Amino acid sequence: MSESFEVNAVSRTDQGKGASRRLRHEGKVPGVIYGAGKDPVSITLNQNELFHHLENEAFYSHILSVSVDGKAEQAILKDMQRHPSKPIVMHVDFLRVDAKAKLRVHVPVHFINEDQAPGVKAGGLVTHSLTEVDVICFPKDLPEFLEADMGALEMDETFHLSDFKLPADVELVELSHGEGHDQTVAAIHMPRAAKEEVVEVSAEAGEAGEAGEATTEEGGE
């Protein structure tokens, strides 16, 4: 993991909707950090600083250094609530990381070599069914993303969860459930309009052939 993120926070004792509302009015974000066998701590973060971090995709699937009152703890972003219509984070949850305990984390999917896929070169369109997947691993093995290499896919072929080349000691949650859980990640298919055109041309060709046969029969009579 090449990126590193430092999140500054201060502990708080004021609770309730009124206190949270006042914090947001001051450009702050209420939150909590918990886990790893320690007591949860209510915290306050700077809205602008947090938004700056959130612009980086890696922030969502990375081991963060969360400094609370000057004391740094390793954690991951576990949950976040955004305002439905304003660019405001309403609340954020951080889960402390235990180096000896496995994590379950959402990891983004990066699609590569789509333009090299034979199915795309033949006029097909790529559809993405999943843009992130759940992984289980120890903190030291957490990937920032997984790559879905589409370069070999032909028309009407599919990239499944089992097609990922996973880093060592990283497991896909869905596949751990057994048979029937190998979900589609992406696929290449002919665009609907092109399909309809092919069907139309085939139908016209069939009609022309029938007409030709009828003319021949009439001439024969």
BELGIVEN-V207055 format. One record per backbone hydrogen bond with DSSP energy under -1.0 kcal/mol. CO is the residue of the C=O (numbers start at 1). NH is the residue of the N-H. E is the energy in kcal/mol with one decimal. If there is no record, write none. Layout:
CO_NH_E, CO_NH_E
//
This chain:
5_65_-2.5, 7_67_-3.3, 9_69_-2.2, 10_44_-2.2, 16_20_-2.1, 17_21_-2.5, 18_22_-2.0, 19_23_-2.1, 20_24_-2.2, 21_25_-2.0, 22_26_-1.3, 23_28_-2.7, 24_27_-1.6, 27_47_-2.6, 29_45_-2.4, 30_92_-1.3, 31_43_-2.3, 32_94_-2.7, 33_41_-2.5, 34_96_-3.7, 35_38_-1.4, 41_33_-2.1, 42_12_-2.1, 43_31_-2.4, 44_10_-1.8, 45_29_-2.7, 46_50_-2.4, 47_51_-2.4, 48_52_-2.0, 49_53_-1.7, 50_54_-2.3, 53_56_-2.0, 56_59_-1.7, 57_60_-1.4, 58_61_-1.1, 64_75_-2.1, 65_7_-3.0, 66_73_-2.0, 67_9_-2.8, 68_71_-1.7, 71_68_-2.6, 73_66_-3.1, 74_97_-2.5, 75_64_-3.7, 76_95_-2.5, 79_93_-3.1, 81_90_-3.2, 81_91_-1.4, 86_88_-2.6, 88_83_-2.9, 91_81_-2.8, 92_32_-1.7, 93_78_-2.3, 93_79_-1.4, 94_34_-2.1, 95_76_-2.1, 98_101_-2.2, 103_137_-1.8, 105_135_-2.5, 107_133_-2.7, 108_146_-2.2, 110_148_-3.0, 112_150_-2.7, 114_117_-1.1, 117_121_-2.3, 118_122_-1.5, 119_124_-2.6, 120_123_-1.9, 125_189_-2.2, 127_187_-1.9, 131_109_-2.7, 133_107_-3.2, 134_173_-2.1, 135_105_-2.2, 136_171_-2.2, 137_103_-3.7, 138_141_-2.0, 139_142_-1.2, 146_110_-3.1, 148_112_-2.2, 150_153_-1.7, 153_119_-2.6, 154_157_-1.7, 157_188_-2.0, 159_185_-3.2, 159_186_-1.6, 160_163_-1.7, 161_164_-1.6, 164_166_-1.0, 167_170_-1.5, 171_136_-2.6, 172_176_-1.2, 174_177_-1.3, 175_178_-1.6, 178_181_-1.2, 181_183_-1.9, 183_161_-1.8, 185_129_-2.4, 185_130_-1.7, 186_159_-3.3, 187_127_-2.6, 188_156_-2.5, 189_125_-3.4, 191_195_-2.3, 192_196_-2.8, 193_197_-1.9, 194_198_-2.3, 195_199_-2.5, 196_200_-2.4, 197_201_-2.8, 198_202_-2.5, 199_203_-2.4, 200_204_-2.6, 201_205_-2.5, 202_206_-2.1, 203_207_-2.5, 204_208_-2.5, 205_209_-2.1, 206_210_-2.2, 207_211_-2.5, 208_212_-2.3, 209_213_-2.1, 210_214_-2.3, 211_215_-2.2, 212_216_-2.1, 213_217_-2.3, 214_218_-2.3, 215_219_-2.6, 216_220_-2.1, 217_221_-1.6
//
